Amino acid sequence: IYKLCEEAGTDMGQWLSRDRLIKNMKSLDTDLDKALGRLSGGLYIITAKKGDVKSAMLASWVSQASFEPLGFTIAVAKDRAIESLMQVGDRFVLNVLEEGNYQDLMKHFLKRFKPGADRFAGVNTQTAENGSPILSDALAYLECKVTTRMECSDHWIVYSTVETGRVSKPESLTAIHHRKVGNHY
């Protein structure tokens, strides 16, 4: 019931901040907005499970950050339901989406879910060693542990170390997210 209330609160917060988001989208200089939009990134689905609670999020702001230990960063908006499952010490899976084969997964995880809804209904998954869902249709996956978090305006930068991973199709490429503007996803 706690998670249900938390998700309802997250939904309400997103709805209440919608007007501010629209105002911010209109406030950037057109050239600056277009220039920022040229920053591209891969497409990923973050999946996490803590206790009986599972969640997922589409992510494109992901970047490798270290070799030893292997680590990367993810920008997670403060109003995302998965944010509470991405605290220091928590474990999750970064599912890498495949170019040419990502639309169904992306559409599924972009839709709004009612509080308490099973975000994985209709999606083929396996269980990772860390307990989080692995998307069976992902190109690759990395099992990770959150090491540190840095507060950055409306997002958290989450640095995580990689514990294990696998590629299902070595010849395939990572799906890329090309934006046209830089003031929203």
C-alpha positions as CSV (number, residue, x, y, z in Angstrom):
1,I,0.0,0.0,0.0
2,Y,3.0,2.3,0.7
3,K,4.2,2.0,-2.9
4,L,0.6,2.6,-4.2
5,C,0.5,5.9,-2.3
6,E,4.0,6.8,-3.4
7,E,3.1,6.2,-7.1
8,A,-0.1,8.2,-6.7
9,G,1.9,11.1,-5.2
10,T,4.4,10.9,-8.0
11,D,1.6,11.1,-10.6
12,M,0.1,14.1,-8.8
13,G,3.5,15.9,-8.6
14,Q,4.0,15.4,-12.3
15,W,0.6,16.7,-13.1
16,L,1.1,19.8,-10.8
17,S,4.5,20.6,-12.4
18,R,3.2,20.3,-15.9
19,D,2.6,24.0,-16.3
20,R,6.1,24.8,-15.2
21,L,7.5,22.3,-17.7
22,I,5.5,23.9,-20.5
23,K,6.7,27.4,-19.5
24,N,10.3,26.1,-19.4
25,M,9.9,24.5,-22.8
26,K,8.8,27.8,-24.3
27,S,11.5,29.9,-22.5
28,L,14.7,28.6,-24.2
29,D,16.2,30.5,-27.1
30,T,15.4,28.7,-30.3
31,D,19.1,28.3,-31.4
32,L,20.2,27.2,-28.0
33,D,17.3,24.8,-27.8
34,K,18.2,23.3,-31.1
35,A,21.9,23.1,-30.3
36,L,21.2,21.2,-27.0
37,G,18.9,18.9,-28.9
38,R,21.9,17.6,-30.9
39,L,23.2,15.8,-27.9
40,S,22.2,12.2,-28.5
41,G,22.3,9.1,-26.5
42,G,21.4,5.4,-26.5
43,L,18.0,4.0,-25.5
44,Y,17.8,1.9,-22.4
45,I,15.1,0.6,-20.0
46,I,16.1,0.6,-16.3
47,T,14.4,-2.1,-14.3
48,A,14.5,-2.5,-10.5
49,K,13.0,-4.6,-7.8
50,K,13.1,-4.0,-4.0
51,G,11.0,-6.3,-1.9
52,D,7.7,-6.8,-3.7
53,V,8.0,-3.5,-5.6
54,K,9.1,-3.5,-9.3
55,S,9.5,-0.5,-11.6
56,A,11.0,0.6,-14.9
57,M,12.0,3.7,-16.7
58,L,13.0,4.6,-20.3
59,A,16.4,6.3,-20.2
60,S,18.6,8.0,-22.8
61,W,20.9,10.1,-20.5
62,V,23.3,7.2,-19.8
63,S,27.1,7.5,-20.0
64,Q,30.1,5.3,-19.1
65,A,32.0,7.0,-16.3
66,S,34.8,4.7,-15.2
67,F,36.9,1.7,-16.2
68,E,38.0,0.5,-12.7
69,P,35.6,-0.3,-11.4
70,L,33.4,-0.4,-14.4
71,G,30.8,2.3,-13.9
72,F,28.3,4.6,-15.6
73,T,26.0,7.4,-14.8
74,I,22.2,7.8,-15.4
75,A,20.2,11.0,-15.1
76,V,17.0,10.2,-13.3
77,A,14.3,12.8,-13.0
78,K,13.3,13.5,-9.4
79,D,9.6,12.8,-10.2
80,R,10.1,9.3,-11.6
81,A,8.5,6.4,-9.8
82,I,11.8,4.3,-10.1
83,E,13.8,7.0,-8.2
84,S,13.0,5.5,-4.8
85,L,14.5,2.2,-6.0
86,M,17.8,3.9,-7.1
87,Q,19.2,4.8,-3.7
88,V,22.9,4.1,-2.7
89,G,23.2,0.3,-2.3
90,D,20.2,-0.5,-4.4
91,R,20.6,-2.9,-7.4
92,F,19.0,-2.6,-10.8
93,V,19.4,-3.7,-14.4
94,L,20.2,-1.5,-17.4
95,N,18.6,-3.1,-20.4
96,V,20.1,-1.9,-23.7
97,L,17.6,-1.5,-26.5
98,E,18.4,-2.8,-30.0
99,E,18.4,-0.5,-33.1
100,G,15.5,-1.5,-35.3
101,N,13.8,-3.6,-32.6
102,Y,13.0,-1.2,-29.7
103,Q,9.6,0.4,-30.6
104,D,7.4,-2.0,-28.8
105,L,9.4,-1.9,-25.5
106,M,9.8,1.9,-25.8
107,K,6.0,2.4,-26.3
108,H,5.2,0.1,-23.4
109,F,7.4,1.8,-20.9
110,L,6.5,5.3,-22.1
111,K,2.8,4.9,-21.3
112,R,1.4,6.1,-18.0
113,F,0.6,3.4,-15.5
114,K,-2.0,3.6,-12.9
115,P,-0.6,3.5,-9.3
116,G,-0.1,-0.1,-8.4
117,A,-0.3,-1.4,-12.0
118,D,2.1,-4.1,-13.1
119,R,4.6,-2.3,-15.4
120,F,5.8,-5.6,-16.8
121,A,2.4,-7.2,-17.8
122,G,2.8,-8.4,-21.3
123,V,6.6,-8.1,-21.4
124,N,8.8,-11.1,-21.5
125,T,11.3,-11.0,-18.6
126,Q,13.8,-13.1,-16.8
127,T,15.0,-12.5,-13.3
128,A,18.6,-11.2,-12.9
129,E,20.9,-12.4,-10.1
130,N,20.1,-9.2,-8.3
131,G,16.4,-9.9,-8.5
132,S,15.5,-7.2,-11.0
133,P,13.8,-7.9,-14.3
134,I,15.8,-8.5,-17.4
135,L,13.9,-7.7,-20.6
136,S,14.1,-10.8,-22.9
137,D,14.0,-8.6,-26.0
138,A,16.9,-6.4,-24.9
139,L,20.1,-6.3,-26.9
140,A,22.2,-6.5,-23.8
141,Y,21.9,-6.0,-20.0
142,L,24.1,-4.9,-17.1
143,E,23.4,-5.8,-13.5
144,C,24.4,-2.8,-11.4
145,K,24.7,-1.4,-7.9
146,V,24.1,2.3,-7.1
147,T,27.3,3.7,-5.6
148,T,26.7,7.4,-5.3
149,R,24.1,10.0,-6.2
150,M,24.5,13.7,-7.0
151,E,21.7,16.2,-6.9
152,C,21.5,18.2,-10.1
153,S,18.5,20.6,-10.4
154,D,15.5,18.5,-11.5
155,H,17.5,15.2,-11.8
156,W,19.7,12.9,-9.8
157,I,22.9,11.8,-11.4
158,V,23.2,8.2,-10.3
159,Y,26.7,6.6,-10.5
160,S,26.5,2.8,-10.5
161,T,29.1,0.0,-10.8
162,V,28.5,-3.0,-13.0
163,E,28.4,-6.4,-11.4
164,T,27.8,-8.6,-14.5
165,G,26.3,-8.4,-17.9
166,R,25.5,-10.1,-21.2
167,V,25.0,-9.4,-24.9
168,S,22.3,-11.4,-26.7
169,K,23.1,-10.3,-30.2
170,P,26.8,-9.3,-30.6
171,E,26.3,-8.1,-34.2
172,S,23.5,-5.7,-33.4
173,L,23.7,-2.0,-32.5
174,T,22.3,0.0,-29.6
175,A,19.2,2.1,-30.4
176,I,19.9,5.8,-30.5
177,H,17.7,8.7,-29.4
178,H,18.1,11.7,-31.6
179,R,16.4,14.8,-30.2
180,K,15.5,17.9,-32.1
181,V,15.3,20.2,-29.1
182,G,17.1,20.2,-25.8
183,N,14.5,21.4,-23.3
184,H,12.6,18.2,-23.0
185,Y,13.1,14.5,-23.7
